[in-house]
């Protein structure tokens, strides 16, 4: 006889759902024997191009810093912005 599964509650936020699954066993809610593999081969994070005006001097200093780290200067700018936001 098939096991009775609990129904998955409705979540208001992703954080609420994450907290729920951290403390509950999914096998009580999902019949994993019926699961099928899925591939998301072309899944990429969404990005948006922006225009940013920098002084020539600042851009040259950024390019020098990027060159010292052997990374593209645009990647270095993104890394610095991300680190600054995370620290805020």
Residue, then its C-alpha position, 0 to 999 in steps of 0.5 A: x500500500x502506498x504511503x500517505x504523503x503530507x501536503x507541502x505548506x504554502x510559503x510566503x517567502x523563499x526564506x520561509x521555505x528554506x527554513x522549513x526544508x532545513x528542518x523537515x524530511x522531504x520524503x514525508x512530502x514527496x514520492x521520490x520513486x516517481x522523480x525524473x532527472x532534469x537538465x537545465x543546460x542553458x541556465x544562466x544568471x540574469x544580467x543587465x548591461x549598464x552604462x557607467x561613466x568613470x574618469x579616465x584616470x580611475x578606469x586606468x587604475x582599475x585596469x592596472x589592478x585587474x592586470x595585476x590580478x590577471x582578470x578582466x577589469x569588468x570582472x574586477x569591478x563586479x567583484x568589488x561591487x559585490x564585496x562592498x554590498x555584502x559588507x554593508 
